[in-house]
C-alpha cells in the first residue's frame, strides 16, 4: 500500500479514531528514540543555548500562566 493510499484510508476514519491512531503511532516512535535522527540544526541550537553566558530559564508554572493569560 502506498503512503497516499494509506492516508486516504486514515482520512476515512472519524476524527476521534484518527487522533487515537496518531497517538498510538507517536507512542511507537517515542518508545525507540534512538531510531529517530536528530537534525544537525537541533544539535547546533542546543549547543548555542547551553553555551549562553546568562541563559534565561522560565519555570513551567510561569509559562503556563502566561499562556493562559494570552487566550
Buried (B, 14 or more C-beta within 10 A) or exposed (E): EEEEEEEEEEEEEEEEEEEEEEEEEEEEEEEEEEEEEEEEEEEEEEEEEEEEEEEEEEEEEEEEEEEEEEE
